[in-house]
Structure formats: structure tokens, C-alpha cells
């Protein structure tokens, strides 16, 4: 395996007496598509929330490119190169499609509040650059012609693409996608698969949480399986499909 972009060591999260994640060790290979799968309540989204700093870990360690992330707030993790989408599409409903993408460039902005308020030349030039970059990401996901529309006027499939484009606008090295295929039809899922491959080809590592197994097995180069907060298996898609522990977890059976 090549260098890991993300590692977790004995990572745990408890909410009172409920252990949502229990001593999970991961090593996510740089430049690859890794899938995190498991039944509902397995701890997948909790893992994403820990990696992005939404929740503090109860125990264990997270390393991004070898650097511990403990006490690093979410906005600093975004600046370091970690971006994500959410199960529920969270768009700014009072903004256009293009303006939503421009917000994703905020971690890369260099001018401050005063420069923006006074419309200083440097701030104006950077705003133009941000707008051009936003169009680049819109075109990448196939939404360039919708730039001036209100974000919430788009159908669900396009809103999900918009959310991915906004995450890409942060210029990440690692992109976490939380159930991007939920609610999409067959054609939209194929377009999503093509987009995720293009993202990987641009050198961005991807971690995918997804319940659609055909989508996962057709995309992922490495699959990690969680069940009841614990890692129970990992391997290639072919290996995972034959793993009896994984089959039992999805069917609710016990392995002898």
C-alpha cells in the first residue's frame, strides 16, 4: 500500500452510555476511492463527523498526512485539505448556484473583512478569481448553465452535484462523500460514478459512505465495513462480498 492520507488509531466516540464508534483503526490510501459501508447505526457518519471536527473524539487519534488533528477546529481542517458533503443537501437557499460554490473558496481567501467591505482593488481582484474558479467547478459537475439560478430550484440530483462542487471549491486533498447516491435514479447514479472517478483522476482521495452496494462495488478500490461501531472487515470489493462476517452483519445473523 502507498502512503496513507488519513489514519485513525483506536478512534472512539461515546454519547453518554452509547458507544457509536469503538477503537476503529483505518489507513486510507492516498489517491484512491475508499468506501465505508455497514448497516444503519454502524457508525459511518459518526466517523465522518470525527474526521471533519464536528464531534471531538472520546478516545484515539486522527492523523491527516501524518499530522494529528486533535483540537483542530472544522474550518482549519477544511483549510488543511479535508472537505465533505452531507446526507441531507445543505445549500444556501438565498444564493444562486454560483454563489454557493463561491462560498467553498472561503478557506482559500486571502483578504479580510475590511478589504471586502471597502472594496479595495486587491479584494475585488480576488473576488473575480473566486468567481472564475467557482465556474470551473460548476462546469466539472455539469452545472455551468445553471450558474444564475437559485440553488434550491434545482432537482435533488443536481443539488447533490452542486454540494460536491462546493466541497471541491475548497480545493481539498481528501473528499468525504456521505451517501451521495441516496435518492438518485439509475442514470444520475451513473453520472455520479463518472464524476467520482474524475475527481480521483485529478489527484483527490475520496472516502465514500453509501448504502447502494452496486454503486460501491463498482467504484471502490478498498472497502471498510463497520458494524455497531466496530470495524469488522476490510478488503477489495470482491473480498468483502464473500466475507461471512459482512454477510452476517447485513442479514442480522451471528457468525459461529
C-alpha positions, 0 to 999 in steps of 0.5 A: 500500500502507498502512503496513507492520507488519513489514519485513525488509531483506536478512534472512539466516540461515546454519547453518554452510555452509547458507544457509536464508534469503538477503537476503529483503526483505518489507513486510507490510501492516498489517491484512491476511492475508499468506501465505508459501508455497514448497516444503519447505526454502524457508525459511518457518519459518526466517523465522518463527523470525527474526521471533519471536527464536528464531534471531538473524539472520546478516545484515539487519534486522527492523523491527516498526512501524518499530522494529528488533528486533535483540537483542530477546529472544522474550518482549519481542517477544511483549510488543511485539505479535508472537505465533505458533503452531507446526507441531507443537501445543505445549500444556501437557499438565498444564493444562486448556484454560483454563489454557493460554490463561491462560498467553498473558496472561503478557506482559500481567501486571502483578504479580510473583512475590511478589504471586502467591505471597502472594496479595495482593488486587491479584494475585488481582484480576488473576488473575480478569481473566486468567481472564475474558479467557482465556474470551473467547478460548476462546469466539472459537475455539469452545472455551468448553465445553471450558474444564475439560478437559485440553488434550491430550484434545482432537482435533488440530483443536481443539488447533490452535484452542486454540494460536491462542487462546493466541497471541491471549491475548497480545493481539498486533498481528501473528499468525504462523500456521505451517501451521495447516491441516496435518492438518485435514479439509475442514470444520475447514479451513473453520472455520479460514478463518472464524476467520482472517478474524475475527481480521483483522476485529478489527484483527490482521495475520496472516502465514500459512505453509501448504502447502494452496494452496486454503486460501491462495488463498482467504484471502490478500490478498498472497502471498510465495513463497520458494524455497531461501531466496530470495524469488522472487515476490510478488503477489495470489493470482491473480498468483502462480498464473500466475507461471512462476517459482512454477510452476517452483519447485513442479514442480522445473523451471528457468525459461529 
